[in-house]
């Protein structure tokens, strides 16, 4: 039995009519509701349990034909020839499958067609994925696919009540304002995503319920971010929300990952990048680990400077050879990055920086390699080297480079070498202090060709993509806030 309504508002009317017609036999029938994007007609399909499989096939066929017709509005028949052929072949082999199974199979088939001459297949895959998504959300929200975005205010209120959204979204915005904001949502902008873009957004950033099921659609995520950022504006607030939503939904602008992930939710913060400096003490090392875990928990990326920590073999309270160097503390941060994983949405992100004149530099450069002793590896953190101008000059001149222990430098020289930089190109306090350390016979050191360090850097970058290169002299020369102190390292970004 088929019954059609020209408006989605008529669905409930037809549901009641069919139920009354079937009377006592209603329990033996199943119902399906769908909205045809091509004819703009909302339909109700009822089929008997005895013929359930046949009814399911009718429903699936309608959905597939609807999806192909929609694709033909954007692409020519020649462009879709491969897609239609693959679809027909799959349907012949899987005549009892569901639309969702067809969509999953066709997404994989479509992605395999992508090459430099036909990159549009990623958008075809994205459209199929979106149709599957809309179908799932329509069933959960009890509306037609066409109206899946129209219930945004009701969804916001419901999921605020159950603790998924922050209450400020419903207390700082009136019901009338929420209805107006819902009218700004443009579902067509979902089609701007590539497949990997829409899949990543849905997998990592939208709101999920306590069973990890997504309860938020892409345009709703953009709108919630805009509402969160503009909630305290006093003039033209809705217009500013609309403008922010417009920029993000058209992919002209994005926000930092913590903002993208946490805006509007009951937990987390919106800031992205942080920097910390670890002093050469157990108290500072463990305080930093606590700070890093807290920041990582709420989505922050952290750059940690560890150049002040004494090297392997350094003395502790005068006992020579007692120190194990920076490696154990870097591995501790590595474990923090893995275990504090931001509610399962993504792994923690930590970058550790060390000076190129530090005695542990070679161990540091090998941290991310995929071979060698696993006890000397930390695969889940990013590494970065702090490079003074004089090092690059020494590499170019094929000269020798001296590696020191920062603790020993403090003890013997009375200053910290890492606290200096060259105020001018080719001249400055760092190269003066570095020369003093070289000239002092009381300082232990390792002497290696500077080019050998550069080769190890390039090998590591080729195999792992790190270390990052932080040119400390140039950064501090360009620093507009010199009165606030030294910049020791960069952040993760």
ABEGO torsion letter per residue (X at the ends): XBBBBABAAAAAAAAAAAAAAAEAAAAABBBBBBBBAAAGBBBBBBBBAAAAAAAAAAAAAAAAAAAAAAAAAABBAAAAAAAAAAAAAAAAABAABBAAAAAAAAAAAAAAABBAABAAAAAAAAAAAAAAAAAAAAAAAGBBAAAAAAAAAAAAAAAAAAGABBAAAAAABBAAAAAAAAAABBAAAAAABBAAAAAAAAAAABBBBAAGBBABBAAAAAAAAAAAAAAABABGAAAAAAAAAAAAAAGABBBBAAAAAABGBABEBABABBBBBBBBBAAAAAAAAAAAAAAAAAGBBBBBBAAABBBBGBBBGGBBGABAEAAAAAAAAAAAAAABAGGGABBBBBBBBBBAABAAAAAAAAAABABEBAAABBAABBBBBBBBAAAAAAAAAGBBBBBBBAAAAAAAAGBBAAABBBABBGBEAAAAAAAAAAABAABBBBBBBAAAAAAAAAAAAAAAGOBBBBBAAAAAAABAAAAAEBBABBBAX
